[in-house]
Amino acid sequence: MTPAESRRRYKCAVRAWYEAYKANSKCRDCGCTDSDKLQFHHRNGANKGINVARMVAESHSVATILREMRKCTILCEDCHAKRHGLSDACELRTPRKEEASSDG
């Protein structure tokens, strides 16, 4: 197996683990069980290391992802938006000006 194949398999395994984790979870506020809508809300923004979904996309180790998840509450996208004082989940997905300028 080539290193690229090994990396691809690992990435798929991390993604499968993450999807299974979310499939067995629910929104803490409303009880939503739609895993496609579940997100990880950092209870204390000052302790936030990195976005959990980004960690999965970047194939961090499961142990590292779990450490970050322990800082979070699972919420559906609508309840997550409400926690941030936004009107809906669309606003939550729109990068703030300071985030957009730091990406470039």
N, C-alpha and C positions, 0 to 999 in steps of 0.2 A: 504494500500500500504506500502510495506517495504521501509526502507531507501535506499536500493540498487535499487529498482524499481524506486523510486523517482529520484535518482541520474541519472539513465539511461535515464529516460524521459527528465530530464533537459538537459543532454548532447545531446540528439537527437534534442531537441528544439534549442539549441545554434547552432548546426551544420546546421540545416535547415535554420535558420535565416541567417547564414553566406553564405550559398550556394545561397540563394535568393538575398542577397546583391550583390554578385559577378555576378549573372545572369543579374542584372540590371546595370552593370558597363561595362566600356571599357578601353582599354589601352590608357593612355594619349598621348603617342608618336605616335602609329601607328593605333589606333582605333580598335584593335582586340577585339572581343566580346566573344571569347571562354572562358567561365568562368573557365574551367579546367586549362587554361594557365595563368590566371590573378593572380598577386602577389602584395603584399604591400611593396613598397620601401620607407624606411625612408629617408625623405629629408635631415635630419641632423642626422648623425649617433650618435652624442654626446647626442641627446635627446631620443635615442631608449631605450625603456624599455624592451620589449621582442618581439619576432617574433609574428606577428598577427596569423598566422596559428597555432603556438604552443599554443597561448592563447585559440584558439577555441578547439584544441585537449584536453587541460587541463580544459575545461569548465569554463573559467573565466566568470564573468558576462558580459552581453551585454554592459552595460554602460562602464565597464573597457575596453572592446575590442574597442568600439567606440572611447574612449579617445586616444587609441594608433593609431587607423586608421586615426585620424585627423592629425597625424604627418607624414602621408604617402601620396605617389602618387601611384595610381593604374597603374601598368605596366604589359604587357605580359612577360612571362619568357625570351623571346629573348631580348626585350628592357631593361628588368631589368639587364640582363647579360651585355649588352652594357654599361649601366650606371655605372657598376662596373668595366668596362674596360676588360671584359672577352670576349673570342671569341664566346662562345655559352652558352646555358642554362645548359648544362652538367657540365661545370666548376662551375657554381653558386651553384649547388647541392652538389659538392664535398667539404666536410669540410676542412677548413684550418688547418694546423698543430696545431696551438694554440687552435682552437676550439675542435679538436679531442682529444687533451690531457686533456682538462678541463672536458670532458664528463665522463671520467673514474674515 
